[in-house]
Amino acid sequence: MPDMRTSKIPVSEQDPKVRARNFKEVSLGYTAEEAMAEAERCLNCKHRPCMTGCPVGVRIPEFIEKVREGLFEEAYDIIRSTNSLPAVCGRVCPQENQCEGKCVRGIKGEPVGIGRLERFCADYMADKEHTVAAAQPNGHKVAVIGAGPSGLTAAGDLAKLGYDVTVFEAFHTAGGVLSYGIPEFRLPKQIVKREVAGLEKAGVKIMTDMVIGKVLSVDELMEQGFEAVFIGSGAGLPRFMGIPGENLIGVYSANEYLTRINLMKAYKDSYSTPIMRSSSVAVVGGGNVAMDAARSAMRLGAEKVYVVYRRSMDELPARKEEVHHAVEEGIEFLTLTNPTAVIGDDDGKVIGMDCVKMQLGEPDESGRRRPVVIEGSDHRLDCDTVIMALGTSPNPMLRAATPGLEVNKRGCFIVDEASQTTKQGVFAGGDAVTGAATVILAMGAGKKAAAEIDRYIKAQQ
Amino acid sequence: MFRIVKKKNLNASVVLMELEAPYIAAKAEAGQFVIVRAVEEGERIPFTIADYDRNRGTVTIIFQVIGGSTMELAALEEGGSVLDLVGPLGIATEYGDVKNVAVVGGGVGCAIAYPQAKKLFGMGVGVDLIAGFRNKDIVILEDEMKAASNDLFVCTDDGSYGTKGFVTNKLEELITSGRNYDLVIAIGPVMMMKFICDITKKYGIKTIVSLSPIMIDGTGMCGCCRVTVDGRTRYACVEGPDFDGHLVDFDELLRRNSAYKQQEKDHICRLTGGVR
């Protein structure tokens, strides 16, 4: 008989006051007892609605059943059979819109904590020897461009099918946004490393420091014997507002700010990359990246951190949990506020940001109510740092260097139903195709592309 | 890991390093740059490629030991290796159809001006090379520069070697004495490039400058290297590092390059055991 309590077993978290000043993980995760108790809440529905919400098709009721029985390694194997990065997904997936959003228990009360259980299984296995039998090589080579969520997933799935897979990564560390973007306190880099090492054990080769489009072209990869190429180059190009003062000292793109912290570890004294130790920070934007930047600024010691967003709290695109955590940590939300200029002193350093107040008018094409400027509402926000978290678009570098590869108006690669781009044998997926989205959607795209590449290569024979 | 095939001190503070990187060497062109991360804790530092050897599979960087990170790099020895080397990044210099070019280098910038002169000279273009240094002790690459130009003019600020004075004076003198340049390439400190551009603007000579703003990824991802060119924000890493010098906002670049001055001082103190 399932446990019919209406709320999830709570998960312990670092105290907000303490964690707001350190980079350690916020959520401490379930203990074995807590995980087994939470697993009792699963109804093990025959029609498995949760699974329809999972882009990588994790067999959720099956793994939860194993958790309930305390068979954690078996639970992990079930997850791992369709998901190459379980420790990551358990932490950063927007489960409320996916598996948990479809959970029957969510109708009256809280859904089963699927994300927490997934994380528990992955963490349980972290310090245990877990060998994945390398697949029988099938003699075919596939190149993957970009070691982010989509590329790693595609690589993992292809390796499982016996392909000889090489992933080319531009940075010195694999992981893509998992390494440079998502902060340590949400996703410890040790975990990313471990997941990547797991893929390498399964036979995936990773070459870092390789900017495809510069050091090698897609055509050269194909000449080298790669029969198919998967592009998972993400959406790394930052956007600015185009307002005066954006080139002042102290204005960052969220990408720059987070890369300095996460990839270059600027928050650690022993690392050389500098970052400004600001006292008052304005983060412009309302998505998950804005929350990451704001919470990072707080951890770097800022006294005041504002999230400046032109719509209201109800429209914030960030995950509810992230907003909740940010509020707990003392981040102030200045909603219905839009910057008009960044103001600097004589040395070119930021001293404030001019803003106007907004009100919500008629819904726009996105269905959200369009923010309209309130006349005469000009005011200045005192701050010494401004972080623009306005979204990103795909980097044009690879497209420019690759004849035959076409993109749409937004710079995203055009692909057909089989994930193939306008260039034969070249597939793409993730943010490079959709524009900035989520880790799990990118993973879903990598998974689909891997299956399509397998079909394509087999059809060539 | 990328092996240091050769390391040589060109003067008391300028170091040449030849690094084994066959993939990069195969593609590198004059004007492009690489990013080096010497050690795990190190920064990603951009260096314009000073030379490459496709047969040996090497690229050469020449740098001045100016801050903590270049100190860390300079501490590595021949036979050792740097952790990461990425490139070739940026767009290779586009000269256009030119007959007579003045290449102007300032200080360690000569290390980058030199391959430009070499390339043009090799193409049969007339090349005058003006190389400026503070004093005699820090003159580098003199023989190499001489071999890559019709005329080499070495200037020192204090007159201890070559002509006394700044490269700007020498350039203007050559222009007014009747030398016809259809292009000037200026590579060196921001102030030098700014003043060179003031002169060439006056005489209506197209001028290419090679900018080195602060960078992290070097692939257009962070936007840290943004410079204002002709009133528009451009990313030096992917749209440069060369720009039309007459359109660059040098004052902004100078300010942006000083963003981490204090942190840099702290960094050096940390490395040298000074008190923070």
HADDOCK unambig.tbl for C-alpha pairs under 7 A between the chains (distance, minus, plus):
assign (segid A and resid 172 and name CA) (segid B and resid 84 and name CA) 6.52 0.50 0.50
assign (segid A and resid 209 and name CA) (segid B and resid 84 and name CA) 6.67 0.50 0.50
assign (segid A and resid 209 and name CA) (segid B and resid 85 and name CA) 6.49 0.50 0.50
assign (segid A and resid 209 and name CA) (segid B and resid 86 and name CA) 5.11 0.50 0.50
assign (segid A and resid 210 and name CA) (segid B and resid 86 and name CA) 6.60 0.50 0.50
assign (segid A and resid 211 and name CA) (segid B and resid 87 and name CA) 6.99 0.50 0.50
assign (segid A and resid 214 and name CA) (segid B and resid 87 and name CA) 6.95 0.50 0.50
assign (segid A and resid 214 and name CA) (segid B and resid 88 and name CA) 6.20 0.50 0.50
assign (segid A and resid 214 and name CA) (segid B and resid 89 and name CA) 6.62 0.50 0.50
assign (segid A and resid 215 and name CA) (segid B and resid 23 and name CA) 6.22 0.50 0.50
assign (segid A and resid 215 and name CA) (segid B and resid 24 and name CA) 5.82 0.50 0.50
assign (segid A and resid 215 and name CA) (segid B and resid 27 and name CA) 6.33 0.50 0.50
assign (segid A and resid 215 and name CA) (segid B and resid 87 and name CA) 6.31 0.50 0.50
assign (segid A and resid 215 and name CA) (segid B and resid 88 and name CA) 6.20 0.50 0.50
assign (segid A and resid 236 and name CA) (segid B and resid 221 and name CA) 5.15 0.50 0.50
assign (segid A and resid 237 and name CA) (segid B and resid 220 and name CA) 6.23 0.50 0.50
assign (segid A and resid 237 and name CA) (segid B and resid 221 and name CA) 4.96 0.50 0.50
assign (segid A and resid 238 and name CA) (segid B and resid 221 and name CA) 6.43 0.50 0.50
assign (segid A and resid 238 and name CA) (segid B and resid 222 and name CA) 6.65 0.50 0.50
assign (segid A and resid 238 and name CA) (segid B and resid 223 and name CA) 6.79 0.50 0.50
assign (segid A and resid 249 and name CA) (segid B and resid 256 and name CA) 5.92 0.50 0.50
assign (segid A and resid 249 and name CA) (segid B and resid 259 and name CA) 6.03 0.50 0.50
assign (segid A and resid 253 and name CA) (segid B and resid 222 and name CA) 6.49 0.50 0.50
assign (segid A and resid 253 and name CA) (segid B and resid 223 and name CA) 6.56 0.50 0.50
assign (segid A and resid 255 and name CA) (segid B and resid 221 and name CA) 6.90 0.50 0.50
assign (segid A and resid 255 and name CA) (segid B and resid 222 and name CA) 5.18 0.50 0.50
assign (segid A and resid 256 and name CA) (segid B and resid 222 and name CA) 4.29 0.50 0.50
assign (segid A and resid 256 and name CA) (segid B and resid 223 and name CA) 6.71 0.50 0.50
assign (segid A and resid 256 and name CA) (segid B and resid 224 and name CA) 6.50 0.50 0.50
assign (segid A and resid 270 and name CA) (segid B and resid 41 and name CA) 6.60 0.50 0.50
assign (segid A and resid 271 and name CA) (segid B and resid 41 and name CA) 4.43 0.50 0.50
assign (segid A and resid 271 and name CA) (segid B and resid 42 and name CA) 6.21 0.50 0.50
assign (segid A and resid 272 and name CA) (segid B and resid 41 and name CA) 6.02 0.50 0.50
assign (segid A and resid 272 and name CA) (segid B and resid 42 and name CA) 5.25 0.50 0.50
assign (segid A and resid 272 and name CA) (segid B and resid 43 and name CA) 5.60 0.50 0.50
assign (segid A and resid 272 and name CA) (segid B and resid 267 and name CA) 6.82 0.50 0.50
assign (segid A and resid 273 and name CA) (segid B and resid 42 and name CA) 6.83 0.50 0.50
assign (segid A and resid 273 and name CA) (segid B and resid 43 and name CA) 4.99 0.50 0.50
assign (segid A and resid 274 and name CA) (segid B and resid 260 and name CA) 6.84 0.50 0.50
assign (segid A and resid 274 and name CA) (segid B and resid 263 and name CA) 6.30 0.50 0.50
assign (segid A and resid 348 and name CA) (segid B and resid 255 and name CA) 6.55 0.50 0.50
